[in-house]
């Protein structure tokens, strides 16, 4: 916005002195220059703001003495261009007072014309906006860094540098406080590394300098004289050597009052903070708390995503990552490696007779025993239930057998399980790299086959995988062939599971289309069996498209007959999204069935939504432009990047049923569920809880304000006819 140039009429005050006195009392700096931009007059506001007397600036251009090391050169060049064109302007500039102290000023500059419309003077009015501008710059840069998920050290270093830019008389630092009360320097860009070494790992306490004391007490601590302050006795030497004489440290607190760390200003002289320093610190404390809480939440979600909440062991996802690296190393060195699949024999009896708490305690103890027997390079993970998996690098078959023997002996040591003493037994299957497989999935699968052979032989034994065990694989291949026939011969059908919005008036939110297969000889085959099989044998794209067409045809039939189904959700795989014609195919299906895009919801996994493949991203964007809503299925089982999530065209997320299942007895599951719900709320996404099976789970979800439920508590998947009857029975007037 460019201020309008003005013609200043001759002043007619009672006296010129009165007019100048009024101008001098202004908090703004008033500068009058001639047509060459040389100063001819400044008011006392200019003197107070910038420290220069009139004698020091008359005849000089403002740009000759107000700029400094951090003044933006592009802004300066733009200002010169405006002056050259004799046009008024408004801008914000980082200027420097006579003392060298930087300050942000808002400058409004206008040419003053004489009666003949020639520029006679240039009038400038400067306003000190340092505090508001620093607040704005800090928020813009720090919040931007948080959204971009920059490392926490970089975010906090940005805070310190912005403060020091505007406050050269101080040095800014941020120190973190861990759950054990130890201090960890996170940002101190103007201090040498040896200072951080002095503080690293120290326990917060009343005699641990200003920062340790502030972290310990939860209150600001001021040391105006480090040399004489008893709290600094053990730490002052390196600071005094640098010339630091004073420190003011304030605790950084989470929203619940927990101390997360400290923000401190160090001074080169014995002094206390002034009002400006205190206002700046308030802004910094808020931003540091936001960054540290975000980091803790991210670390917590990472742990929930990659570690088993019961035993603390890696989960399958983390195991796969580590084992894959192990196999790559083994392949490069032409070495062997082993994968051990361990299942606790008759573990169900413990849960059934002693309760799940006793079963959980037993699993934690067995996990501890497994970890105690392994070396540094070995990887152990809990897969699910009572199943554990171990990867052993550079391990021969003989070494794997010896370790498996030791593990069985260690696991079989007596342990209390509830009210009984038991001697755990386990079955172990072993697969060797590269003989039994070149990738993690193959080795785990083969070790699993061997483990089941050990169980079938009575358990409490070790079995190595062999080719003879491939009979099961032959049966699987026969099933794959039958699945291909089923797609073409009409053996497949869809059932629909209702999703309901809970509240005073429960109403249908939509239905999810679920694939079913009845084999003419075997009978019903579980989707958990044939869907993964379809993915492996290349049928998944055809299955996805068949499901989409069938679901839309059924929706069209319901529309014609007035059956009140708001929309249908269809799961599509990563393979579906890699096909370039997917948007056109969906458009054709909608056109043939006469449905609007809003009546179809496409469900995809997190990995599909976060894929970097151009064809996948292109299809996601095309569907969004078509108006087809997208839902992230099984949300929380992967590691979604929030910086990606807020940019994705998602309408809905589905909380994975594994978290819903644990809601009643797992604080971690409730914590993750709360996080997902808050993410959905902040991004205006609908959250659907899957796998709700009982009233207790519904009650927990209701207390967390999760409105949409799906699962056996609502209804089992139903045939179209049964769904219509269910709607009729559950409809409200």
Buried (B, 14 or more C-beta within 10 A) or exposed (E): EEBEBEEEEEEEEEEEEEEBEEBBEBEBBBBBBBBEBBBBBBBBBBBEBBBBEBEBBEEBBBBEBBBBEEBEEEBBEEBEEBBEEEBBBBBBBBBBBBEEBBBBBBBBBBBBBEEEEEBBBBBBBBBBBBBEBBBBBBBEBBBEBBEEBBEBBEBBBBBBBBBBBBBBBBBBBBBBBEEEBBBBBBBBBBBEEEBBEBBEEBEBBEBBBBBBBBBBBEEBBBBBEBEEBEBBEEBBEBBEEBEBBBBBBBBBBEEEEBBBBBBBBBBBEEBEBEEBBBBBBEBBBBBBBBBBBBBBBBEBBEEBBBBBBBBEBBBBBBBBBBBBBBBEBBEEEEBBBBBBBBBBBEBEEBBEEBBEEBBBBBBBBBBEBBBEBBEEEBBBBBBEEBBBBBBBBBBBEEEBBEBBEEBBEBBBEEBEBBEEEBEBBBBBBBBBBBBBBEBBEBBBBBBBBBBBBBBEEEBBBBBBBEEEBBEEEEEBEEBBEBBBEBBEEEBBEBBBBBBBBBEEEBEBBBBBBBBBBEBEEEEEBEBEEBBEBBBEBEBBBBBBBBBBBBBBBBBBEBBEEEBEBBBBBBBBBBBBBBBEEBBEBBBEBBEEBEBEBEBBBBBBBBBBBBBEEEEBBBBBEBBBEBEBBBBBBBBBBBBBBBEEBEEBEBBBBBBBBBBBBBBEEBEBBBBBBEBBBBBBEEEEBBBBBBBBBEEEBBEBBBEBEBBBBBBEBBBEBBEBEBBBEBBEEBEEE
